[in-house]
Amino acid sequence: MKKYLFFIGISLFFIGCADKPLATNVVDLAGNKKVIGWDDKNNTQKCKPKVVVKEIVKYKELKDSDGDGVPDIKDKCPNTPKNLTVDHNGCPIITTLRINFDFNKWNVKKIYYPQIKKVAEILKANPNLKIEVAGHTDNIGSAKYNLKLSQKRAEAVKKILVNVYHINPNRIVARGYGEKYPLVPNTTSTNRALNRRVEIINITNWKRN
């Protein structure tokens, strides 16, 4: 997917003009006196320059070196192998946890532990792997509230990875994104359920832009 960066500028052009002709008395062939030129007693009238405003629009294609759909200037994980699903930062999504939280709650029910255990097994099998536990919500409630709620839910999953499955906490970053990055439009209850999720992101090669 090609992405473009637009630059919009405004240029002011001052267009001047020559002095208007001085008034001159002449007599035509019939003997009638006439004044030609600009009728100004002191012959000093000058025109005012006009200002022309022009909008200049330029664009350039944003470079996406690894072709993951996230431009290099925003890509936190450059050189991602092809055919991997990435998040909004361009980092590979290892898996998505489908955890249904009770309304206004962030504790994880025991029935979802097997999903989290699989993440722990991946981490144990790859000791250099670092992950982000990214919490997401639907759009029910205020954006500010959902941001806090998603953070608490992400931290709850991290806590289980650390306390139950003994993963080094330094390998895990818990971050909530609220309703900002829906998978699908929040137009139906089914879609909203899909947007209430926790994604496990590979941030081993995270690069600060």
N, C-alpha and C positions, 0 to 999 in steps of 0.2 A: 504494500500500500504506500503510495507516494504521499508525503506530507509537505506542505508548503508554508514558509514563513513570509508574512507580508509586512512590508514597510510602507507606511502612508505618511507622506509629508505635504506641507503646504508651502508653495513658493509665492512670493509677492513680486510682481513686475510693475515697475513704475514707467509709464509711457508718457514721455513729454511731448511737447509740440512747439513749433516755432511761434514767435510773436505774430499776432494778427496784423494785417496790413494797416499802416497808418491812414487816417482819414485824409483825403485829398480833394480839394475843390477843382472841378473841371467845368468847362463850358462845352455843351454839345453843339452840333452843326446848326441847330435851330436857335442858338443863343441862350439856351436854358442852363442855369447853373445847377450842378449836381455835386453831391458828396459821395465819393466812392471809398471803399475800404471800411474800416471799423469806425463807427460813429462814437468817438471818444474825444471829449473836449481837449484833453491834454495829450492825446495820441500815445497814451502809456499803457492801455489795457493789454494784459497778457493772459494767455489761457492757462488753466491749472492742469497739472499733470494728472492723468488717470491712474488708478491703482487696479491692476488686474490680478485676481487671485486664482491660481491654478493648483489643483490637487494632483500630486504625483504619486502613483502607486507602483511599487516595485515588488517583486517576489523572487524568492529563490527556493529551490527544492532542498528540504532538510535531509541530510545524509543519514542513512540507516545501514551501517556497515554489515551487521549480521542478519539483516532482513527479517527481524522479528516483529516489525510493525511499530517499534518504539524508536524515535529518532535519537541519534547519538548524544545530543545535548541533554536528553532526559534519561538515557539508558544507564541504569546503575550496574547492570551486569553485561558488559560488552562481550562480543564473541560467543554468544549463546549458540550451541549447535542447532542446526535446522530441525524443523518438525517438532519442536518442543513448545508446549503452551507456556506463555509468560504472563506475568502480571503487569500492572500499569507502569512499573519501574523497569520492565524488560528482564526480570529475573524469572527463572524457571519455576513453575508450580509443581511441586513434588506430588501433592495430593490435596484433595478438598475434603474436609471433614463435614459430614452432614449431621450436625448436632442440633437437636431441638431443645432450646432452653424454655423454661416456663416464663410466662410474661413477667417482665421486670426482674428476672433472675439471671444469675450468671454461673451458678453451680452446675457442674457437669454430672449427669446421671450415670450410674454404673454401667448401664447398657451400652454406653458409648466408649467405654474403656478399651474394648478390642480395637477400635479404629485408632485410638491414640497409641496403643501398644505397637501397632504396625509402624507408626512414625518412629517410635523408640527403637525398634529393630533396625530401621533404615539408618538411624543415627549411630547405633552401635556397630553396624557393619561398615560405616564410613566415618572413621574417627576425625577426619578433617572437615567434615560437613558442618556448616553453620546454617541455621534456619531462622526465618521470621515466622512467627505465629500471627497471622493477619486476621483480625476479627472484622466481620461485615454484618450489617443489619439491613432490614427493609426500610421503607420511608414512613412507617407509622411512628408518630411522635416527632419531636423537634430534632433538628440536625444536631444541636448541641447535646441533647440528651442521648441520642443514638451514638454519638462519638464516645461519650463516657461509657455507655453500656458495652459497646464493642471492645473497648480497651479492657474492661473488667473480664469479659468472656475470653479474650485472648490470654490474659494473665492466668485465668483459671486453668486453661489447657496447658500452659507452660508449667504451672504448679504441679500438675499431675505427671508431666514428663520428668520433672526434677524429683519430686517426692516419692512417686510410686515406681517409676522406671529408672531412677537414678542417673539421669542425664545431667551433665555439667551445665549449670545455668548460664555460664558464659558463652555457650554455643547457641543460645536461644534468645531471640529478641521478640517480645510481645508488643504488638502495636495494633491499635484499633483505628479503623477508617470510617466507622459509622455507615451512613447510607451513600457515601460518595462514589463508590464503584460497584453499582449493581451489575449482576450477570445479565439480567433480563429486565425489561420495563416492569415497574411495580404496579401493574394494572389489574392483576388477579391475585387471589389468595395463593394459588399454585406458584406463581412467579415470585411472590413475596417470600414464600418458603424457600425457594432456590437462592434468594439473595441473603437469607439468614444463614451464614456459613462461616467456617474458619478455614483459611487456606494455609498450607505449609509451603513456604517459599524458600528455595535454595539461595542463600545470600553469601555463599562462600567467597565468590568473586566480586562482591559488592564494591563498587567504585564510587567515591564521592565526586560529583561533578562540580 
